[in-house]
Amino acid sequence: MTVTSDYRLDVVTDPEPDLPQTVHYYTATDVDDACRQARQLLDDADGPTDRYGELYVHDGAGRAIHCDTIHRPE
């Protein structure tokens, strides 16, 4: 059985990071897989070329823990 975790990616295209353009929820097997998926979601997002995503993992107790900030283009 494969264990997965729940992740959230806030796609930010504005100088204000607390107002994401889009929020994506998905599952991944580990943080590396979550980062790969986040890069693809950022590549597919509408908006300016210079955008980034704030990646969070859900801890199972209702909290989101920040994992990484992913910039596109790199």
Secondary structure, 3 states (H helix, E strand, C coil): CCCCEEEEEEEECCCCCCCCCEEEEEEECCHHHHHHHHHHHHHHCCCCCCEEEEEEEECCCCCEEEEEEEEECC
